[in-house]
Amino acid sequence: MPHHPQLSVVLPCYNEAPGLEALLTRFEQHAGDTSFELILVDNGSTDDTAQRLPRLLARFPFARTVRVEKNQGYGHGILTGLRAAVGEVLAWSHADLQTDPADVFKAWKIYQASETPRRTMVKGRRYGRRLQERLLSWGMQLTAGVLLQAPLSEINAQPKMFHRELLDCLSDPPIDLNFDVYVLYAAYCCGWRTTSFQVAFPPRTHGQSSWATSWQSKFRTIRRSFGYLWKLAWETPPQSVRSPAAGRSRATRSDAA
């Protein structure tokens, strides 16, 4: 790993042991000459992730791991990795290969080419998903737009990449699956520009979903997500050096093809 990498990529891992070698190999294949570190957050895994990682990391010097002893949520895992990161630019994505590691480096090129990279969020925009999944995403996007008055699209798509200054806008981030919508909303309130690009999102091949284990768990997660949007709409917007209204008036959105 470079002593001072430009980019830090955080991947929360929960019971991902069977796919870790393929994941690390894909990052190695697509990194090129990018100065980056990969932080694998062992997010309270109960499989043999903790035993397998040290042997694998010896072969991939760009990667390191951070251990969360007890899983406290998706957002907590990402926050743990972000706080351990040393890069000027931060990103997170999935560890189950549903989002191709190559997409992280596509996002990096888009970020570098943007007019104002320090005030730009780059994120994925998924395609090739089942109708049921698309309808759920559209419903959350519509609800967020109405309640938050913010143009948030493809909220849970990965990767997400931004300058570490955005962390200053995260005054009270949730530690569960609502972390994505909170960060996008915080970026919007702080006047950041969001640009997206297409990413494939194939079925999961390894790991364990933290929410889609049954219809009951899906319903509980959806109910919590919509409840959180309602709560967020009536609370003070995430911290900003400007007033929320001023931040919103400057915020723009651009979807890259």
C-alpha positions in Angstrom: 0.0 0.0 0.0 1.3 3.5 -0.8 2.3 5.4 2.3 -0.1 8.2 1.4 -2.7 6.8 -1.1 -4.8 9.3 -2.9 -7.9 7.1 -2.7 -9.3 4.9 0.1 -11.9 2.3 -0.8 -14.0 0.9 2.1 -15.8 -2.5 1.7 -17.9 -3.7 4.6 -17.7 -7.5 4.7 -20.2 -9.7 6.5 -19.6 -13.5 6.0 -17.9 -12.9 2.7 -15.1 -15.5 3.1 -15.7 -17.6 0.0 -15.5 -14.6 -2.3 -12.6 -12.6 -0.7 -9.8 -13.9 -3.0 -11.8 -13.2 -6.1 -12.6 -9.8 -4.8 -9.0 -8.9 -4.1 -7.9 -10.3 -7.4 -10.4 -8.1 -9.3 -9.1 -5.0 -7.5 -5.6 -6.0 -8.4 -6.5 -6.5 -12.1 -8.2 -3.1 -12.5 -6.2 -0.8 -10.3 -3.5 0.0 -12.9 -1.3 2.7 -11.4 -3.9 4.1 -9.1 -2.6 5.2 -5.7 -5.1 3.6 -3.4 -5.8 1.5 -0.3 -8.5 -1.1 0.1 -10.0 -1.3 3.6 -11.9 -4.6 4.2 -14.1 -4.0 7.2 -14.8 -7.4 8.8 -18.2 -6.3 10.0 -18.7 -8.9 12.8 -18.5 -11.9 10.5 -19.4 -15.3 12.0 -17.7 -17.4 9.2 -14.0 -17.8 8.8 -13.4 -14.3 7.4 -11.1 -13.4 10.3 -8.9 -16.4 9.7 -8.8 -16.2 6.0 -8.0 -12.4 5.6 -4.5 -12.4 7.1 -3.3 -15.1 4.7 -4.9 -13.3 1.7 -3.7 -9.8 2.6 -0.1 -11.0 2.5 -0.5 -11.4 -1.2 -2.3 -8.1 -1.8 -0.2 -5.2 -0.3 -2.7 -2.5 -1.3 -5.3 -4.0 1.1 -5.7 -4.0 4.9 -8.5 -5.0 7.3 -10.4 -3.4 10.2 -12.3 -5.7 12.6 -15.7 -4.9 14.1 -16.2 -7.5 16.8 -20.0 -7.4 16.8 -22.1 -6.4 13.8 -23.9 -3.2 14.6 -25.2 -2.4 11.1 -24.2 -1.7 7.5 -23.6 2.0 8.2 -21.5 1.3 11.3 -19.2 -0.9 9.2 -18.8 1.8 6.5 -18.1 4.5 9.1 -15.5 2.3 10.8 -13.7 2.0 7.5 -14.0 5.7 6.6 -12.6 6.7 10.0 -9.6 4.4 9.4 -9.0 5.7 5.9 -6.0 7.9 5.1 -6.8 8.9 1.5 -7.8 12.4 0.4 -10.7 10.8 -1.6 -13.0 8.2 0.0 -15.2 5.6 -1.5 -17.3 2.6 -0.5 -18.9 -0.2 -2.3 -20.1 -3.8 -1.9 -17.8 -6.8 -1.1 -20.0 -9.5 -2.6 -19.0 -8.7 -6.3 -22.5 -7.4 -7.1 -20.8 -4.2 -7.9 -17.7 -4.8 -10.0 -14.5 -3.5 -8.5 -13.7 -2.1 -11.9 -16.5 0.4 -11.2 -14.5 2.0 -8.4 -11.8 2.9 -10.9 -14.3 4.2 -13.4 -15.7 6.5 -10.6 -12.1 7.6 -9.9 -11.6 8.8 -13.5 -15.0 10.6 -13.5 -14.1 12.2 -10.2 -10.7 13.4 -11.4 -12.2 14.8 -14.6 -15.0 16.8 -12.9 -14.8 20.6 -12.8 -15.0 20.7 -9.0 -13.8 17.4 -7.7 -13.6 18.5 -4.0 -17.4 19.3 -4.2 -18.5 16.4 -6.3 -20.1 13.1 -5.3 -19.6 10.3 -7.9 -21.9 7.3 -7.6 -23.2 4.3 -9.5 -26.5 4.0 -11.3 -27.7 0.4 -11.6 -29.1 -1.4 -14.6 -30.3 -4.9 -15.4 -32.2 -5.4 -12.2 -35.5 -7.2 -11.7 -38.7 -5.2 -12.0 -39.5 -5.7 -8.3 -36.1 -4.3 -7.3 -36.5 -1.3 -9.6 -40.0 -0.5 -8.3 -38.7 -0.5 -4.7 -35.9 1.8 -5.7 -38.3 4.1 -7.5 -40.6 4.2 -4.5 -37.8 5.2 -2.2 -36.5 7.8 -4.6 -40.0 9.3 -5.0 -40.6 9.4 -1.2 -37.2 11.0 -0.6 -37.9 13.6 -3.3 -41.3 14.5 -1.7 -40.3 14.4 1.9 -36.7 15.8 1.7 -37.3 18.0 -1.4 -34.0 16.6 -2.7 -33.3 15.0 -6.1 -31.8 11.8 -4.8 -31.7 9.0 -7.4 -30.6 5.4 -7.2 -30.0 5.9 -3.5 -28.4 2.5 -2.7 -26.3 2.2 -5.9 -22.6 1.7 -5.5 -19.8 2.8 -5.6 -19.9 6.2 -3.9 -16.9 8.4 -4.0 -16.2 11.9 -2.6 -13.5 14.1 -1.1 -13.1 13.5 2.6 -14.3 17.1 3.4 -17.8 15.7 3.1 -17.3 13.9 6.4 -17.6 17.3 8.1 -21.2 17.4 6.9 -22.1 14.1 8.6 -23.3 15.3 11.9 -25.5 12.4 13.0 -25.2 9.5 10.5 -27.3 6.4 11.1 -25.5 3.1 11.5 -28.0 0.9 9.6 -29.1 0.6 5.9 -30.2 4.3 5.9 -26.5 5.4 5.8 -26.6 5.8 2.0 -29.6 8.1 1.9 -28.2 10.2 4.8 -24.9 10.8 3.1 -26.6 11.7 -0.2 -28.9 14.1 1.6 -26.0 15.6 3.6 -24.1 16.2 0.3 -27.1 17.9 -1.2 -27.7 20.1 1.9 -24.0 21.1 1.8 -24.2 22.2 -1.8 -22.3 19.3 -3.4 -22.9 18.2 -7.0 -23.8 14.6 -7.7 -22.9 12.8 -10.9 -23.7 9.1 -11.7 -22.6 6.5 -14.2 -24.1 3.1 -15.2 -23.1 0.0 -13.3 -24.2 -3.6 -13.7 -25.8 -5.2 -10.6 -25.8 -9.0 -11.0 -27.2 -11.4 -8.4 -25.1 -12.0 -5.3 -22.7 -15.0 -5.5 -21.2 -14.9 -2.0 -21.9 -13.4 1.4 -25.1 -12.9 3.4 -27.6 -10.2 2.9 -28.2 -8.0 5.9 -31.8 -7.4 5.1 -33.3 -9.6 2.3 -33.3 -12.9 4.2 -37.1 -13.2 4.1 -40.2 -11.3 3.1 -40.7 -10.4 6.8 -37.1 -8.9 7.0 -37.6 -7.1 3.7 -40.9 -5.6 5.0 -39.3 -4.5 8.3 -36.3 -2.9 6.4 -38.6 -1.1 4.0 -40.8 0.2 6.9 -37.7 1.4 8.8 -36.4 3.1 5.6 -39.5 5.0 4.9 -39.8 5.9 8.6 -36.3 7.2 8.6 -37.0 9.4 5.6 -40.0 10.9 7.4 -37.9 11.5 10.5 -35.1 13.1 8.5 -37.5 15.4 6.8 -38.6 16.9 10.1 -35.2 17.2 11.7 -32.6 19.8 11.2 -30.7 19.0 7.9 -27.2 17.6 8.2 -24.5 20.1 9.2 -23.5 22.7 6.7 -21.4 25.9 6.8 -24.2 27.5 4.9 -27.9 27.7 5.8 -29.8 24.7 4.5 -31.7 26.9 2.0 -28.5 28.4 0.7 -26.9 25.0 0.3 -29.9 23.7 -1.6 -30.0 26.6 -3.9 -26.5 25.9 -5.1 -26.8 22.1 -5.3 -27.1 20.6 -8.8 -27.4 17.1 -10.2 -25.9 15.6 -13.3 -26.3 12.0 -14.5 -23.3 10.9 -16.7 -24.1 8.5 -19.5 
